[in-house]
Amino acid sequence: MNHIVERLYRDVLERRGSDPQHSRTAKLWAAGRAKMAQKVGEEAVEVAIDATRNRKDAVVAESADLLYHLVVLWAEMGIAPDEIWREMARREKAYGIAEKVPKEAA
């Protein structure tokens, strides 16, 4: 999966200066970080709602939207996917891959 996210990240960066009328990504760049963060929140809520309704296909589609918006936000903040993968590797080493970091350790 990493390679797809990294390709998406590169493409998002390339569209930074594109025409917002012809690119949804450029439109998000023009709207700024607050709009990007809002879209991440909206997509996360949609995933949760569809999950509670047992709508698997919708969860898949909304999860893809969530990842897209998350990558756009990372790009705007200068966070490369490798930084996320390193943090996940650190957490795996400390807590195991299938565990969430305790709040006090984050």
N, C-alpha and C positions, 0 to 999 in steps of 0.2 A: 504494500500500500504506500510505503514511503515515496516511491518513485512517482506515483500519480500526484501526491500532494506536492512534491517538489516541482513537478511540471506545472501544476496549477499555480504555485507560488511565482514561478518565473513568468508565466503568462500574465498574471495579475500585475506584476511590476511593469511589464511591457505595455500594458494598456493604460498606465497611469496618465499619460499625456494624450490619450485618444479623445475623440469627440464624444461627449456624454450623450448626444442624441443617437449615436450609433453603437454604443457599448454600455451595457449595464454596469460593467466593472468601472469604466471611466465615470459613469454617473455616481457611483458610490465614492470614488476618489474625490470627485468634485463636492459631494455632500459633506465629507469630513468624517472624522473619527466617531463623533457622537452618533451619526446615522449608521455607521458600520456596526457599532456596538449595539444599537437598537435592533438591527437586523439579526445579529447573533442571538439576542434574547428572544426575539419573535420566533425564529426557527427552532430554538430549543424548546419553547413552549409548545409549538406545533408538534414536535416529536413526542413530547410527553402526553399531549392530548390524544394523539393518534394511538399511542401505545396503550393508554387506558381504555380505548375503544377497540383494542385488538385488531387494528388495521395495519397489518404487516406491510403491505405494499406502500401505504402512505408513510409509514415509519422509514422505510428504505428511501423513498423520494425526499422526505423532509430531512433525513440525516445527510443526504448528499448536499442539500441546500445549506444545512448548518455548517458542514465542513467548508463549503465554498465561502460563506460569509466569514467564518473564522479565519480562513487563510487570507482573505482581503484585509481583515483587521490586523493580523500579524504583519502583513506587508506594510501597512500604513505605519505601524509602530516600530518597524525595523527589526522585527523578530523573525529570524530564519527558521524554517522547519527543523534544521539540525539542532537548534536550541531546545526545542520541544522534545526531540528524540533523546537528547542527552539527559534531560530532566527525567524522562520516563525510565531510562536506563539506570539513573541514580536511584530512583524509587524502587525499581525492581531489585536492585542489589540490597537495598536497605529493608524493604518490606515484602518483597515478592511481587511478581507481575500482576497478580489478581487481587491486590489489596490497595486500598486508597490510603494515602498518607494521613496519619492522625492530624487533626487540626493544630495541635500544639507543636508538631514537628514540621509543618509546612513552612 
